[in-house]
């Protein structure tokens, strides 16, 4: 089985490539990445993995990467709510138009040989809908250009499945964290930002009062689901939450990190970030029905593994 991974040099993509490279029955793994956030060192030592540096908006490049793929895991995106507020058009082009480009690449293949297309969406599409836990049949109410772009991408994917018979699976990722997640930029996610600050002896920056909640999902759990989805060629006619129903406040996250490190951590509260939602928690029923054997890595274990990696990486 040949697999294409867009954004494969990034955090989630590189972890996925490492898992796929260890599997019997997996042939070539082609990574398409423009390296705007991905890093070659994340994948350059992996057997069977080849990097194609280029854009998901480049038709010729997309056709080359998908030419022999049995599955494509589309992870390439322009992440971050704050970035989307600064440049909504760039976010739309990467996330909505980019997803459409990958779907078109799959559609251009011979109908008998079209690859399975797994598309990464985001829990941010639920937006202002206040109900918890977030169920896939709830009305999306995006609060940012980022969320709107991800909703557009998943809508295109499901429409292509209906219109052209593409084998499609859309996942809504929640707050994924773990090794290889960068903390050295202004839009770093909360877990790597907290871990980096803690290891460097800086106060942890908390936007707002810290009572906002998230469904933190360790990268190992996410990769296990993705590998299973590719291996069994799983499809579904609605998006699927990829999280396990936890609800942890940022203050509770700090408590858990303090327990891992064995010391208290100073924090510095700032203003809430525009476009952020107050609370997030996945309903995991559909995920469990499709992937009954996958178990979630507990938060404390995931944090320990993340801290160990950050220390080894010089964080």
Buried (B, 14 or more C-beta within 10 A) or exposed (E): BBBBBBBBBBBBBBBBBBBBBEBEEBEEBBBBBBEEBBBEEBBEEBEBBEBBEBBBBBEEBBEBBBBBBBBBBBBBBBBBBBBBBEEBEBBBBBBBBBBBBBBBBBBEBEEEEBBBBBBBBBBBBBBEBEEBBBBBEEEBBBBBBBBBBBBBBBBBBBBBBEEBEBBBBBBBBBBBBBBBBBBEEEBBBBBBBBBBBBBEEEEBEBBBEBEBBBBBBBBBBBBBBBBBBBBEBBBBEEBBBBBBBBBBBBBBBBEBBBEBBEEEBEBEEEEEEEBBBEBBBBBBEBBEEBBEEBEBBBBEEBBBBBBEBBEEEEB
